[in-house]
Amino acid sequence: MHDKKKTVYLSGPIMDEHGGAAREWREAAVKLLSPDFDLLDPMRRKFVDRQVDSANEIVEFDLQDVRDADLLLVNYNRASIGTSMEVFYAAHDQGKFVVAFSPLEFKDCSPWMARFCTKILPDLETACSYIRDHFCEC
């Protein structure tokens, strides 16, 4: 009998990302991890940043995705309040495994991200390989 696929939440900066960067890495992650994982992409929702009437919804939907996920894949390419909050909530409050990828050297990482990301790897491909090696039910 085939076990249920693990669910991965795709966490990373969205606000102030330029040139489609927030969407591009998520699309690449989907190609690397599906069909063996279910992926939760916060960009599937059509909210607009900085609108008061959608701010609470954005946060609550993202937190629900974190709760629904088995683990997080995090793009830690720069400091991001929302990403940091998701990582802290997932690791500290929910006990989730958090796999990040980052171009930053350890000395340039926030101590908070270093503490609450279970593993920080150098690039998306390596992070996805790590997830496949350790979490795939296939």
Backbone as JSON, one array per atom type, in Angstrom:
{
  "sequence": "MHDKKKTVYLSGPIMDEHGGAAREWREAAVKLLSPDFDLLDPMRRKFVDRQVDSANEIVEFDLQDVRDADLLLVNYNRASIGTSMEVFYAAHDQGKFVVAFSPLEFKDCSPWMARFCTKILPDLETACSYIRDHFCEC",
  "N": [[0.84, -1.19, 0.0], [0.55, 2.22, -0.84], [1.82, 4.95, 0.86], [0.46, 8.08, 2.04], [1.29, 11.04, 0.26], [3.81, 13.37, 1.28], [3.33, 16.77, 2.29], [4.53, 19.85, 1.17], [5.25, 23.1, 2.07], [5.83, 26.08, 0.33], [7.85, 28.44, 1.19], [8.91, 31.8, 1.21], [10.28, 35.03, 0.23], [7.84, 37.29, -1.04], [6.67, 39.83, -1.21], [7.89, 42.76, -2.66], [9.61, 41.37, -4.32], [11.28, 41.1, -7.41], [10.8, 41.01, -10.99], [9.43, 38.57, -11.31], [10.64, 36.74, -9.61], [9.69, 35.58, -7.22], [7.81, 33.8, -8.1], [9.19, 32.2, -9.95], [11.16, 30.49, -8.66], [9.46, 28.92, -7.17], [7.95, 27.61, -9.14], [10.01, 26.11, -10.26], [10.61, 24.47, -8.07], [8.26, 22.97, -7.89], [8.48, 21.47, -10.24], [10.73, 19.95, -9.57], [9.91, 18.48, -7.33], [7.33, 17.37, -7.65], [5.82, 14.48, -9.09], [5.78, 13.42, -6.53], [5.35, 14.71, -4.15], [2.93, 16.74, -2.46], [2.37, 20.12, -3.05], [2.23, 23.28, -1.5], [1.63, 26.38, -2.52], [1.85, 29.69, -1.73], [1.35, 31.67, -3.56], [-0.73, 30.95, -5.12], [-3.01, 32.15, -4.39], [-4.83, 35.19, -4.92], [-4.1, 37.71, -3.71], [-3.41, 41.16, -2.94], [-0.52, 42.76, -1.96], [-0.04, 45.0, 0.79], [-2.63, 45.99, 1.09], [-5.06, 46.92, 3.27], [-7.45, 45.52, 3.71], [-6.82, 42.93, 2.93], [-4.63, 42.04, 4.37], [-4.83, 40.61, 6.88], [-6.05, 38.29, 5.95], [-4.09, 37.28, 4.17], [-1.99, 36.6, 5.94], [-3.3, 34.74, 7.64], [-4.13, 32.7, 5.86], [-1.6, 31.87, 4.97], [-0.5, 30.91, 7.39], [-2.27, 28.81, 7.84], [-1.58, 27.16, 5.71], [1.03, 26.47, 6.55], [0.38, 25.0, 8.83], [-0.96, 22.88, 7.59], [1.03, 21.65, 6.15], [3.62, 19.13, 5.93], [6.28, 19.67, 6.01], [8.58, 22.45, 5.45], [9.83, 24.16, 2.59], [12.18, 26.55, 2.11], [12.98, 29.61, 0.65], [15.64, 31.34, 1.35], [16.8, 33.85, 0.44], [17.14, 36.45, 1.09], [16.63, 38.81, 3.77], [13.42, 38.59, 5.16], [10.48, 39.51, 6.58], [7.97, 38.16, 6.64], [8.66, 35.56, 5.73], [10.48, 34.82, 7.74], [8.77, 34.81, 9.96], [7.03, 32.72, 9.23], [8.84, 30.57, 9.23], [9.66, 30.52, 11.95], [7.17, 30.04, 13.2], [6.51, 27.55, 12.06], [8.67, 25.85, 12.88], [9.1, 26.32, 15.68], [6.5, 26.56, 16.92], [4.95, 24.59, 15.67], [6.55, 22.39, 15.36], [7.72, 21.54, 12.96], [9.78, 20.28, 10.28], [12.21, 22.18, 8.68], [13.5, 23.03, 5.67], [15.85, 24.94, 4.15], [17.13, 26.95, 1.44], [19.91, 28.87, 0.45], [21.84, 31.62, -0.76], [23.5, 32.84, 0.97], [26.37, 33.01, 3.07], [27.14, 31.22, 6.09], [27.98, 33.03, 8.1], [26.68, 35.32, 7.36], [24.04, 34.82, 7.74], [20.99, 35.31, 9.48], [20.92, 34.82, 12.98], [18.5, 33.85, 13.94], [17.28, 32.64, 11.72], [19.2, 30.7, 11.2], [18.94, 29.21, 13.52], [16.22, 28.29, 13.51], [15.72, 27.14, 11.02], [15.89, 23.88, 10.05], [17.75, 22.77, 8.34], [20.07, 24.3, 6.2], [20.79, 24.75, 2.92], [22.86, 25.13, -0.08], [21.51, 25.68, -2.54], [18.48, 25.55, -4.54], [18.15, 23.09, -5.96], [19.76, 21.29, -4.51], [18.47, 21.4, -2.04], [15.94, 20.36, -2.73], [16.7, 17.77, -3.5], [17.58, 16.83, -1.03], [15.16, 16.84, 0.38], [13.74, 14.93, -1.14], [15.39, 12.67, -0.65], [15.03, 12.27, 2.1], [12.32, 12.47, 2.77], [10.56, 11.42, 0.91], [7.9, 9.27, 0.14], [7.95, 7.41, -1.75]],
  "CA": [[0.0, 0.0, 0.0], [1.33, 3.44, -0.96], [1.5, 5.93, 1.89], [0.08, 9.42, 1.61], [2.41, 11.92, -0.07], [4.08, 14.48, 2.19], [2.98, 18.08, 1.78], [5.61, 20.82, 1.36], [4.86, 24.51, 1.9], [6.9, 26.84, -0.33], [7.99, 29.71, 1.91], [9.97, 32.69, 0.74], [9.82, 36.4, -0.01], [6.91, 37.61, -2.13], [6.59, 41.28, -1.27], [9.07, 43.47, -3.17], [10.44, 40.55, -5.21], [11.22, 41.71, -8.73], [10.99, 40.21, -12.19], [8.86, 37.23, -11.21], [11.51, 35.86, -8.82], [8.91, 34.84, -6.22], [7.1, 32.73, -8.81], [10.12, 31.34, -10.69], [11.74, 29.4, -7.86], [8.37, 28.02, -6.77], [7.66, 26.77, -10.3], [11.12, 25.16, -10.35], [10.44, 23.5, -6.97], [7.17, 22.08, -8.29], [9.04, 20.53, -11.23], [11.69, 19.07, -8.92], [9.32, 17.66, -6.27], [6.14, 16.62, -8.02], [4.51, 14.2, -8.49], [5.95, 12.66, -5.3], [4.95, 15.54, -3.01], [1.92, 17.78, -2.66], [3.02, 21.4, -2.78], [1.37, 24.41, -1.17], [2.24, 27.61, -3.0], [1.01, 30.81, -1.31], [1.06, 32.55, -4.69], [-1.94, 30.5, -5.81], [-4.06, 33.1, -4.02], [-4.71, 36.43, -5.69], [-4.15, 38.88, -2.85], [-2.52, 42.26, -3.26], [0.2, 43.23, -0.78], [-0.21, 46.37, 1.3], [-4.02, 46.41, 1.16], [-5.51, 46.64, 4.62], [-8.52, 44.52, 3.76], [-6.36, 41.57, 2.67], [-3.46, 41.71, 5.2], [-5.14, 39.52, 7.82], [-6.3, 37.07, 5.17], [-2.8, 36.78, 3.68], [-1.28, 35.96, 7.06], [-4.01, 33.56, 8.14], [-4.03, 31.63, 4.86], [-0.23, 31.35, 5.0], [-0.35, 30.11, 8.61], [-3.01, 27.57, 7.63], [-0.73, 26.33, 4.86], [2.1, 25.94, 7.4], [-0.23, 23.94, 9.66], [-1.34, 21.76, 6.73], [2.22, 21.05, 5.55], [4.47, 18.25, 6.73], [7.58, 20.35, 6.14], [8.7, 23.66, 4.66], [10.97, 24.46, 1.74], [12.29, 27.99, 2.29], [13.94, 30.4, -0.11], [16.24, 32.34, 2.23], [17.7, 34.63, -0.41], [17.29, 37.76, 1.72], [15.79, 38.98, 4.96], [12.01, 38.77, 4.86], [9.73, 39.37, 7.82], [6.97, 37.11, 6.49], [9.35, 34.26, 5.67], [11.01, 34.55, 9.08], [7.64, 34.47, 10.82], [6.58, 31.37, 8.85], [9.85, 29.62, 9.7], [9.56, 30.43, 13.41], [5.9, 29.38, 13.52], [6.59, 26.14, 11.66], [9.64, 25.1, 13.67], [8.92, 26.49, 17.13], [5.14, 26.3, 17.39], [4.35, 23.41, 15.05], [7.5, 21.27, 15.37], [7.94, 21.08, 11.58], [11.11, 20.25, 9.69], [12.33, 23.32, 7.78], [14.66, 22.93, 4.79], [16.04, 26.21, 3.44], [18.27, 27.1, 0.54], [20.34, 30.26, 0.56], [23.15, 31.98, -1.29], [24.25, 33.49, 2.04], [27.28, 32.21, 3.89], [26.63, 31.1, 7.45], [28.29, 34.25, 8.86], [25.75, 36.36, 6.93], [22.67, 34.38, 8.06], [20.42, 35.72, 10.76], [20.94, 33.73, 13.97], [17.15, 33.3, 14.06], [17.07, 31.71, 10.62], [20.1, 29.57, 11.43], [18.4, 28.42, 14.63], [14.92, 27.68, 13.27], [15.76, 26.29, 9.83], [16.53, 22.63, 10.42], [18.86, 22.56, 7.42], [20.23, 25.33, 5.19], [21.6, 24.22, 1.83], [23.3, 26.24, -0.94], [20.67, 26.01, -3.69], [17.18, 24.88, -4.64], [18.29, 21.7, -6.4], [20.29, 20.51, -3.38], [17.4, 21.34, -1.04], [14.92, 19.42, -3.22], [17.3, 16.43, -3.41], [17.56, 16.51, 0.4], [13.76, 16.52, 0.71], [13.45, 13.64, -1.78], [16.14, 11.62, 0.03], [14.63, 12.06, 3.49], [10.88, 12.56, 3.04], [9.74, 10.82, -0.13], [7.25, 8.01, 0.5], [7.9, 6.64, -2.98]],
  "C": [[0.88, 1.24, 0.0], [0.87, 4.44, 0.09], [1.13, 7.26, 1.25], [1.34, 10.25, 1.33], [2.56, 12.99, 1.01], [3.72, 15.79, 1.49], [4.08, 19.07, 2.16], [5.05, 22.22, 1.1], [6.06, 25.28, 1.37], [6.95, 28.25, 0.25], [9.14, 30.53, 1.34], [9.4, 34.05, 0.42], [8.88, 36.49, -1.22], [6.88, 39.12, -2.32], [7.93, 41.86, -1.71], [10.04, 42.57, -3.94], [10.23, 41.09, -6.62], [11.37, 40.68, -9.85], [10.46, 38.79, -12.1], [9.66, 36.25, -10.37], [10.73, 35.02, -7.82], [8.2, 33.64, -6.86], [8.07, 31.72, -9.43], [10.67, 30.2, -9.85], [10.67, 28.42, -7.41], [8.0, 27.08, -7.91], [8.76, 25.72, -10.48], [11.0, 24.08, -9.27], [9.34, 22.5, -7.3], [7.69, 21.04, -9.28], [9.96, 19.51, -10.57], [11.04, 18.09, -7.92], [8.06, 16.9, -6.65], [6.54, 15.54, -9.02], [4.6, 13.51, -7.12], [5.57, 13.42, -4.03], [3.78, 16.42, -3.41], [2.56, 19.09, -2.24], [1.98, 22.48, -2.52], [2.11, 25.69, -1.52], [1.35, 28.78, -2.59], [0.64, 31.75, -2.46], [-0.15, 32.08, -5.49], [-3.13, 31.41, -5.48], [-3.8, 34.44, -4.68], [-4.86, 37.67, -4.81], [-3.16, 39.93, -3.32], [-1.86, 42.74, -1.97], [-0.13, 44.68, -0.48], [-1.65, 46.88, 1.21], [-4.56, 45.96, 2.51], [-6.54, 45.53, 4.65], [-8.05, 43.11, 3.44], [-5.2, 41.14, 3.57], [-3.73, 40.56, 6.15], [-5.39, 38.21, 7.1], [-4.99, 36.45, 4.67], [-2.1, 35.99, 4.77], [-2.0, 34.69, 7.49], [-3.99, 32.41, 7.14], [-2.63, 31.02, 4.85], [-0.01, 30.48, 6.24], [-1.12, 28.79, 8.49], [-2.22, 26.63, 6.74], [0.41, 25.71, 5.67], [1.56, 24.81, 8.26], [-0.53, 22.7, 8.83], [-0.13, 21.01, 6.16], [2.91, 20.1, 6.52], [5.83, 18.88, 6.97], [7.57, 21.58, 5.25], [9.95, 23.61, 3.8], [11.04, 25.98, 1.69], [13.36, 28.58, 1.39], [14.43, 31.51, 0.82], [17.29, 33.12, 1.44], [17.96, 36.03, 0.14], [16.42, 37.79, 2.97], [14.36, 39.26, 4.52], [11.22, 38.52, 6.15], [8.74, 38.22, 7.72], [7.58, 35.72, 6.48], [9.87, 33.87, 7.05], [9.9, 34.15, 10.04], [7.12, 33.07, 10.52], [7.55, 30.32, 9.37], [9.75, 29.43, 11.21], [8.29, 29.68, 13.81], [5.97, 27.89, 13.21], [7.48, 25.35, 12.6], [9.32, 25.15, 15.16], [7.53, 26.07, 17.6], [4.55, 25.0, 16.86], [5.29, 22.21, 15.01], [7.79, 20.71, 13.99], [9.42, 21.11, 11.22], [11.16, 21.36, 8.65], [13.63, 23.2, 6.99], [14.73, 24.23, 3.99], [17.17, 26.08, 2.43], [18.6, 28.59, 0.51], [21.69, 30.48, -0.1], [24.06, 32.58, -0.21], [25.21, 32.51, 2.71], [26.75, 32.23, 5.31], [26.83, 32.39, 8.24], [27.33, 35.39, 8.52], [24.29, 36.01, 7.22], [22.23, 34.97, 9.4], [20.52, 34.56, 11.74], [19.56, 33.08, 14.14], [16.86, 32.31, 12.93], [17.96, 30.49, 10.78], [19.56, 28.66, 12.52], [17.13, 27.66, 14.25], [14.77, 26.98, 11.92], [16.51, 25.02, 10.24], [17.79, 22.4, 9.6], [18.88, 23.71, 6.43], [21.23, 24.82, 4.17], [21.88, 25.33, 0.81], [22.38, 26.6, -2.1], [19.4, 25.16, -3.7], [17.32, 23.41, -4.99], [18.78, 20.81, -5.26], [19.23, 20.35, -2.3], [16.32, 20.34, -1.45], [15.44, 17.98, -3.18], [17.27, 15.95, -1.96], [16.14, 16.08, 0.82], [13.38, 15.16, 0.11], [14.1, 12.5, -1.01], [15.56, 11.28, 1.4], [13.13, 12.0, 3.73], [9.99, 11.9, 1.99], [9.18, 9.48, 0.33], [7.19, 7.07, -0.72], [8.89, 5.48, -2.96]]
}
